[in-house]
Amino acid sequence: MADSESTCTSVDDRTDDLVSPTRDALVDGIVGLLKPCLDQLDERVRATRLSQSELHQQLEGLAAELARVQDQCQCPLQLDSYIKKLQNAKRKVVVVNNILQNTQDRLNKLHLQVNKETARRRALLETTSPAATPSTSLHAP
């Protein structure tokens, strides 16, 4: 009779007190697994963006140098096609750089959300009573 008079409206409400430490431990474990991967991905994206930026600068310098060479000596080689190819490559580098920037921004947002959730979970665990520590409540019936 007491169960039928409960004010809980969902299964989550009734089991929240029982699985909270387990869920917190699971979340901490998942965050612990994801954080190194996210950090490594973040570092690799930064390195790739730096490489793309350097390549972009080198392509600009090479295109300017080719244009200068073509202007200075009227050689039989037609450098216009090579300059166009370099400009196309430069455009592609810019597109990839923009994609990497957007990926970096999304990764930073995800990293921030993971940190916020971790801090929230830790604060929640610290505010629980000492009698209901995660290690003892995991084994409670």
BAFI-3210 file (N, C-alpha, C; in Angstrom, 3 decimals, decimal comma, padded with zeros to 6 digits):
// residues 141
n [1|2|3|4|5|6|7|8|9|10|11|12|13|14|15|16|17|18|19|20|21|22|23|24|25|26|27|28|29|30|31|32|33|34|35|36|37|38|39|40|41|42|43|44|45|46|47|48|49|50|51|52|53|54|55|56|57|58|59|60|61|62|63|64|65|66|67|68|69|70|71|72|73|74|75|76|77|78|79|80|81|82|83|84|85|86|87|88|89|90|91|92|93|94|95|96|97|98|99|100|101|102|103|104|105|106|107|108|109|110|111|112|113|114|115|116|117|118|119|120|121|122|123|124|125|126|127|128|129|130|131|132|133|134|135|136|137|138|139|140|141]
n.u [000,808|001,946|003,727|002,051|001,045|003,000|004,650|006,289|006,873|008,142|010,315|012,949|012,899|012,440|014,628|016,798|018,173|019,334|021,065|022,711|025,432|026,640|026,139|027,515|030,118|030,382|030,135|032,400|034,332|033,931|034,457|037,096|038,172|037,639|038,776|041,718|041,809|040,411|042,104|044,429|043,460|042,796|045,364|046,534|044,907|045,543|048,260|048,004|046,582|048,500|050,467|049,010|048,696|051,359|051,931|050,146|051,245|053,711|052,838|051,692|054,000|055,499|053,837|053,936|056,661|056,942|055,347|056,847|059,225|058,273|057,516|060,005|061,711|061,142|060,526|060,397|058,705|055,409|054,120|051,685|049,758|050,856|050,829|048,075|047,448|048,773|047,289|044,812|045,489|046,076|043,543|042,274|043,737|042,954|040,239|040,426|041,689|039,668|037,761|039,170|039,369|036,678|036,235|038,032|036,853|034,422|035,451|036,674|034,378|033,111|035,034|034,918|032,301|032,564|034,373|032,801|030,695|032,105|033,082|030,648|029,668|031,618|031,287|028,740|029,174|030,848|029,147|027,451|026,404|028,765|028,259|027,130|029,048|030,483|031,803|030,755|028,016|027,702|027,736|025,557|022,404]
n.v [-001,199|001,236|001,742|002,304|004,743|006,556|009,618|009,888|010,378|009,159|006,481|007,211|009,114|007,535|005,829|007,439|008,078|005,636|004,947|007,095|007,403|005,330|006,114|008,542|007,601|006,198|008,279|009,776|007,911|007,687|010,319|010,399|008,631|009,915|012,472|012,447|011,681|013,780|015,895|015,129|015,132|017,816|018,984|017,946|019,065|021,751|021,678|020,924|023,088|025,084|024,126|024,282|027,031|027,867|026,639|028,005|030,604|030,087|029,312|031,707|033,317|031,927|032,170|034,946|035,241|033,774|035,345|037,696|036,796|036,148|038,659|039,990|038,615|037,785|034,891|031,828|030,054|029,549|030,792|031,317|029,254|027,704|029,511|029,804|027,223|027,208|029,200|027,922|025,784|027,249|028,292|025,902|025,214|027,282|026,649|024,164|025,067|026,680|024,703|023,239|025,222|025,533|022,951|022,964|024,952|023,675|021,485|022,784|023,804|021,404|020,366|022,293|021,852|019,242|019,699|021,397|019,674|017,710|019,218|019,920|017,409|016,620|018,575|017,917|015,392|016,074|017,454|015,563|013,521|012,313|009,691|008,441|007,654|007,189|004,678|003,044|003,174|001,973|-000,693|-001,067|-002,565]
n.w [000,000|000,712|-001,343|-003,478|-002,830|-003,283|-004,112|-006,230|-009,668|-011,751|-012,824|-012,630|-010,574|-008,330|-008,261|-008,139|-005,734|-005,174|-007,317|-007,756|-006,683|-008,123|-010,734|-010,723|-010,361|-012,724|-014,594|-013,883|-014,581|-017,363|-018,148|-017,336|-019,173|-021,612|-021,434|-021,765|-024,463|-025,685|-025,010|-026,392|-029,028|-029,231|-029,054|-031,370|-033,332|-032,977|-033,718|-036,389|-037,398|-037,057|-038,804|-041,201|-041,361|-041,650|-044,106|-045,711|-045,625|-046,857|-049,404|-050,285|-050,380|-052,292|-054,554|-054,899|-055,392|-057,795|-059,467|-059,430|-060,621|-063,137|-064,042|-064,123|-065,903|-069,141|-069,762|-071,687|-070,469|-069,402|-066,649|-065,621|-065,436|-063,402|-061,322|-061,017|-060,189|-057,748|-056,451|-056,332|-054,678|-052,424|-051,804|-051,119|-048,848|-047,175|-046,883|-045,562|-043,275|-042,184|-041,639|-039,732|-037,764|-037,031|-036,051|-033,932|-032,332|-031,676|-030,291|-028,140|-026,885|-026,169|-024,452|-022,434|-021,520|-020,536|-018,451|-016,841|-016,162|-014,787|-012,620|-011,484|-010,736|-008,908|-006,937|-006,142|-005,085|-002,959|-001,310|-000,316|002,447|004,912|005,711|003,568|001,570|-001,713|-001,981|000,030|-000,421|-002,847|-002,351|-000,811|-000,053]
ca.u [000,000|002,790|004,313|001,046|000,777|004,214|004,485|007,236|006,163|008,880|011,258|014,177|012,737|012,527|015,935|017,852|018,973|020,045|022,086|023,489|026,875|027,069|026,117|028,629|031,358|030,393|030,418|033,812|035,115|033,825|035,205|038,504|038,576|037,514|039,606|043,014|041,564|040,061|043,319|045,308|042,839|042,948|046,759|046,782|044,220|046,374|049,463|047,598|046,259|049,777|051,061|048,221|049,012|052,699|051,813|049,451|052,227|054,690|052,192|051,597|055,344|055,880|053,048|054,490|057,980|056,724|054,852|057,980|060,128|057,646|057,568|061,383|062,278|060,138|061,035|059,448|057,756|054,194|053,950|050,302|049,068|051,401|050,321|046,670|047,452|049,135|046,150|043,807|045,975|045,933|042,120|041,983|044,334|042,087|039,026|040,787|041,952|038,363|037,166|039,908|038,988|035,351|036,408|038,690|035,847|033,511|036,209|036,808|033,074|032,920|035,964|034,356|031,135|033,059|034,919|031,691|029,980|032,985|033,066|029,314|029,583|032,482|030,631|027,608|029,717|031,403|028,066|026,714|026,778|029,898|027,784|026,752|030,160|030,267|032,297|029,861|026,649|027,683|027,517|024,337|021,305]
ca.v [000,000|002,429|002,007|002,864|006,116|007,328|010,843|009,846|010,303|008,388|005,504|007,942|009,746|006,522|005,174|008,459|007,964|004,368|004,819|008,317|007,166|004,483|006,953|009,484|006,863|005,902|009,541|010,087|006,974|008,064|011,573|010,038|008,009|010,849|013,668|012,349|011,663|015,139|016,705|014,748|015,636|019,268|019,300|017,624|020,076|022,960|021,468|020,929|024,472|025,793|023,656|024,851|028,457|027,987|026,277|029,123|031,674|029,672|029,371|033,119|033,764|031,298|032,792|036,289|035,060|033,388|036,525|038,607|036,204|036,275|040,068|040,406|038,020|037,225|033,587|031,111|029,286|030,244|030,532|031,613|028,023|027,307|030,478|029,446|026,006|027,618|029,905|026,905|025,085|028,208|028,296|024,648|025,315|028,172|025,889|023,196|025,840|027,057|023,494|022,967|026,241|025,169|021,748|023,408|025,640|022,661|020,712|023,627|023,828|020,089|020,298|023,141|021,160|018,115|020,258|021,878|018,509|017,102|020,080|019,806|016,087|016,619|019,393|017,138|014,331|016,662|017,933|014,436|013,253|011,380|008,325|007,887|007,803|006,359|003,318|002,253|003,122|001,080|-002,046|-001,104|-003,303]
ca.w [000,000|000,811|-002,654|-004,381|-002,420|-003,499|-004,907|-007,346|-010,944|-012,746|-012,296|-012,295|-009,270|-007,281|-008,221|-008,136|-004,523|-005,161|-008,356|-007,902|-006,556|-009,238|-011,928|-010,590|-010,607|-014,154|-015,286|-013,644|-015,382|-018,772|-018,293|-017,231|-020,435|-022,725|-021,276|-022,467|-025,913|-026,089|-024,912|-027,492|-030,252|-029,185|-029,372|-032,781|-034,150|-032,897|-034,524|-037,795|-037,751|-037,182|-040,049|-042,293|-041,419|-042,232|-045,511|-046,348|-045,781|-047,858|-050,715|-050,665|-050,730|-053,551|-055,623|-055,110|-056,012|-059,194|-060,189|-059,573|-061,610|-064,450|-064,432|-064,357|-067,120|-070,030|-070,144|-072,529|-069,650|-068,976|-065,222|-065,221|-065,029|-062,106|-060,341|-060,775|-059,377|-056,387|-055,865|-056,006|-053,487|-051,317|-051,436|-050,421|-047,512|-046,398|-046,549|-044,525|-042,061|-041,627|-041,068|-038,496|-036,775|-036,527|-035,240|-032,698|-031,521|-031,125|-029,319|-026,946|-026,209|-025,564|-023,331|-021,386|-020,961|-019,739|-017,208|-016,013|-015,635|-013,793|-011,430|-010,878|-010,098|-007,722|-005,913|-005,665|-004,232|-001,744|-000,448|000,253|003,834|005,038|005,908|002,265|000,632|-002,913|-001,851|000,870|-000,960|-003,994|-001,856|000,010|-000,723]
c.u [000,851|003,402|003,307|000,723|001,980|003,931|005,455|006,472|006,912|009,824|012,544|014,083|012,933|013,916|017,084|018,768|019,812|021,210|022,963|024,985|027,413|027,150|027,266|029,961|031,494|030,736|031,887|034,712|035,105|034,596|036,699|039,027|038,602|038,486|040,972|042,846|041,241|041,285|044,267|044,759|042,985|044,366|047,060|046,091|045,019|047,617|049,130|047,255|047,525|050,468|050,333|048,534|050,390|052,674|051,149|050,433|053,265|054,097|052,041|052,951|055,800|055,128|053,589|055,844|057,849|056,224|055,986|058,955|059,547|057,693|058,989|061,977|061,160|060,686|059,975|058,435|056,549|053,919|052,519|049,579|049,565|050,913|048,867|046,575|047,803|047,985|045,023|044,209|045,817|044,478|041,750|042,544|043,468|040,815|039,318|041,054|040,650|037,676|037,849|039,557|037,630|035,420|037,040|037,695|034,882|034,196|036,389|035,495|032,803|033,808|035,447|033,157|031,557|033,615|033,818|030,954|030,811|032,979|031,731|029,185|030,436|031,865|029,460|028,074|030,252|030,312|027,248|027,222|027,903|029,445|027,454|027,864|029,934|030,730|031,370|028,474|026,591|027,353|026,255|023,237|020,238]
c.v [001,263|002,764|002,658|004,308|007,025|008,544|010,890|009,645|009,522|007,427|006,200|008,589|008,737|005,918|006,164|008,320|006,688|004,329|006,052|008,085|006,301|005,304|007,954|008,800|006,540|007,154|009,918|009,171|007,336|009,349|011,285|009,396|009,011|012,021|013,535|012,340|013,063|016,050|016,407|015,264|017,146|019,675|019,030|018,620|021,369|022,829|021,507|022,335|025,302|025,411|024,238|026,334|028,683|027,663|027,398|030,272|031,324|029,722|030,813|033,653|033,194|031,900|034,189|036,199|034,673|034,566|037,513|038,099|036,364|037,717|040,492|039,829|037,403|035,896|032,833|030,279|030,137|029,859|030,783|030,358|027,550|028,244|030,161|028,195|026,328|028,352|028,935|026,123|025,969|028,260|027,032|024,653|026,203|027,439|024,889|023,911|026,272|025,858|023,149|023,965|025,907|023,920|022,093|024,100|024,649|021,830|021,499|023,697|022,514|019,931|021,123|022,467|019,979|018,622|020,749|020,713|017,810|017,911|019,976|018,489|016,043|017,430|018,641|016,034|014,887|017,122|016,795|014,169|012,229|009,929|007,664|008,121|006,863|004,917|002,470|002,149|002,270|-000,336|-002,161|-001,822|-002,383]
c.w [000,000|-000,538|-003,578|-004,032|-002,617|-004,373|-006,070|-008,645|-012,005|-012,056|-011,875|-010,924|-008,143|-007,162|-008,135|-006,921|-004,523|-006,147|-008,495|-007,723|-007,705|-010,513|-011,882|-010,861|-012,089|-014,959|-015,106|-014,462|-016,852|-019,036|-018,225|-018,505|-021,582|-022,640|-021,947|-023,993|-026,424|-026,037|-026,062|-028,821|-030,341|-029,589|-030,842|-033,710|-034,132|-033,779|-036,019|-038,246|-037,927|-038,491|-041,262|-042,467|-042,050|-043,719|-046,302|-046,615|-046,847|-049,269|-051,198|-051,116|-052,065|-054,737|-055,928|-055,800|-057,485|-060,029|-060,433|-060,633|-063,007|-064,941|-064,817|-065,643|-067,946|-070,562|-070,952|-071,730|-069,289|-067,514|-064,752|-064,739|-063,662|-060,995|-060,011|-059,922|-057,926|-055,698|-055,510|-054,761|-052,249|-050,849|-050,665|-049,011|-046,624|-045,978|-045,440|-043,209|-041,395|-040,986|-039,747|-037,396|-036,175|-035,644|-033,909|-031,774|-030,884|-030,059|-028,025|-026,168|-025,505|-024,341|-022,145|-020,731|-020,096|-018,416|-016,275|-015,371|-014,563|-012,500|-010,709|-010,122|-008,835|-006,592|-005,305|-004,731|-002,915|-000,784|000,144|001,657|003,889|005,198|004,584|001,248|-000,547|-002,731|-001,001|000,268|-002,219|-003,562|-001,008|-000,737|-001,264]
res [m|a|d|s|e|s|t|c|t|s|v|d|d|r|t|d|d|l|v|s|p|t|r|d|a|l|v|d|g|i|v|g|l|l|k|p|c|l|d|q|l|d|e|r|v|r|a|t|r|l|s|q|s|e|l|h|q|q|l|e|g|l|a|a|e|l|a|r|v|q|d|q|c|q|c|p|l|q|l|d|s|y|i|k|k|l|q|n|a|k|r|k|v|v|v|v|n|n|i|l|q|n|t|q|d|r|l|n|k|l|h|l|q|v|n|k|e|t|a|r|r|r|a|l|l|e|t|t|s|p|a|a|t|p|s|t|s|l|h|a|p]
***
